[in-house]
Amino acid sequence: MRKIVVAPFVTLDGVMQAPGEPDEIKHGGWLIPFINDELLKHQLVEYLTADGLLLGRLTYHMFSTSWPTMTDEGLIEGMSARMNEMPKYVVSKTLTETPWNNSRLLEGDLAQAIARLKQGGDRNIIVGGSCDLVHSLIQQDLVDEYQFIVAPVIVGNGKHVFRDGTEKMKTLKLTGTKIFSNGVMVLTYQPLRNA
């Protein structure tokens, strides 16, 4: 059965907003100095071994307006092709069309749509960005794994993976670590259910 994997780029203080968009928040673009071949290869492997991307409306819009015309210049070979060919599942209450290659809207109740999606294969579905969607998935206990890609930087403000006022405590089990030469870490956790 597929797993839903939340895989955000985050700062040491937990901000996931604007890793590559300098104008979105005061310290936007904080990930750019840490992008190197190790990080890009990690991303490509994750996408090559996944069954698809799960995206919220805003992230889908950003991706669908940039990836279709991107080349691999400045990326790892094969990245743009993979992003364009892989299945994309979009959660939105306002979109009526998903014109980007292999994209489709998930309709109806989120928990039921995710349950159906998880039955369709055996490789991970990666949640890319999509902070509001991530919050909904967390609140409904629909996340099977977190894969935090942590940059050694503190930005002080922005959207966080875990919002203030989470209704119940979340306990996670560390299941993997990876450290890149630039200080970026990948920390993989599984939520402990009923904790």
N, C-alpha and C positions, 0 to 999 in steps of 0.2 A: 504494500500500500504506500502511496506517496506521502511524503511529509511536507508540511508547510514550514519553510525556513525563512525567518526574518533575518536579513543580512545587511544591516545598515552600516554605512560609514559613520563613525561617531568620534567625538572629541573625548578627551579624558574626563571632562565634566558632563558627558552624556548628551551633548547636542548633536542632532543628526541633520539639522537644517543647513542648506546651502553649502555642501562640501565643495562644489565646483562652480557656484554662481556668485561672483564677487558682489553683485549689487543687491542680493536678496536680504541679507542682514548685515549688521555693522561689520562683522568679521567674516563675511561670506568668502568662499574660495579657499577656506582653510586647508583643504585636502591637497590642493594643487602642488605645493612644495614637496609632498610626499609621494607623488605618483612616479613610479619607476617600473622597470621591467618585471621585477618580482611581484609587485602588486598587480600589474596588468595580467601577468601569466596566471596568478591565482584567480583573478576574476574570470578569465577565459576558461580555465578548467572547471570552475563552478558552473558556468553557463553551458559548457559542452556536456556536462554530466547531469544536467537538470532536464526535467520534462517541460519546463515553461516558467514564465514570469507571471506573478500576480501583482497588479498595479492598481493604484487608486487613480482617480480622474486627473489630478494635476500632474502627477508623475507620468501618466500615460501621454498627456498632452505634450510635456517637455520632450519625452523620448520620441514620440511619433512625429514631431516636427524637426528633430535633429538626426536621428539614426538613419532614416531612409536615404539621406544624401551623404552620409559620412563615408570616408574611406578609412583604411587602416593606418594612414599617415599619423604618426605619433602614438599609435596603439600597437597591440600585438597582432600579428597576421592572423586573420580569421575572425577577429572580434566583431567587426561591422557586419560581416555575413551572418554570423551566429545570432546577433541581436535582431537582425531583420528576418531570419528564417524561423526562429524558435517560436512556439506558441505563446501568446500573450492573453491573459485572462484579466479583464478589467471590471472593477467594482465601481459603479457610479449610479446615482439616482437621476442624473441629468443628461448624460450622454445617450444618444439614440443610435449613433454609428461609431464604428471603430475601423477606420480606413487603413490603418497600418497593417502590413502583411501578417497573416495568421493571428489576428486579434479577434476576440469576441467578448461580448458583455456577459458577465455572470448575472443572472436574473433571480429575483425572489429573495427570500430570507438568506442572509449571509451564512449562517451556520449550515443550513441545508445545502446551499451552493458549494460550500467548501467540502462538505461530506461527499457530495457527488464528484467533485473534482479529485479528491483523494483516491477514489475508487478507480480512476482511469489509467493507472500505470503504477510503476514501482520506483520511479526516480523523483527527486525533490522538485517541488515548486518553490521558487525563490521569490520572496517579496522584495522588490526593488524600491528603495525610497519610501514614498507613500505613507508619511507620518500619521495622517488621520486614519487610514486603513489599518496600519499597525496597531493603533490604539483600540480600534474596534475588535481586531483579532485577539488582542491581549485580554480585553474585557470579557470576551466570550470563550476564553480558554481554547482558542483554535490554533495556537502556535505550538508546533512540535519541536522546534529547535531555533535557537538564536545563534547567529554567527556574527558577532560584533567585530567590525574591522576598525580598530581603535588607533587613531593618529595621536602622537604625543604633543598635543596642543590643547590649550584651554581658551575658549572664546567668551565664556561668561554668560551669554544669553542666546536664546533661540529655542526651537522646538526640540523636545526630548523624547527619547524612546518611551520612557515610563513617565506618565504625567503625574503631577501632584494630585492627591486625592484618589489614588487607585483604591478601589473598594475593598480589596483583600490583599493580604501579603502574598507575594510571589517568591517561591523558593526555587532556585536553579541549581543544577548539578553541572560542574565543569567537566566536559568530555573531550576537549582538545585545545591545544595552544599551538600557535606558530608565531615566530618573531622574524620580521624582515630586517635587512641591514640598515634601513632608514629609521628603525624604531617603531614602525607600525606593527601592531599585534593583531592576530586573529584569535579571538576567544570564543569557543563554541560551548554552548550550554543547552541542556535539556530541562524544560520545566518539570518539577516534581508535582504530579497531580495530587490533589487533595491534601496539599501541605498547608 
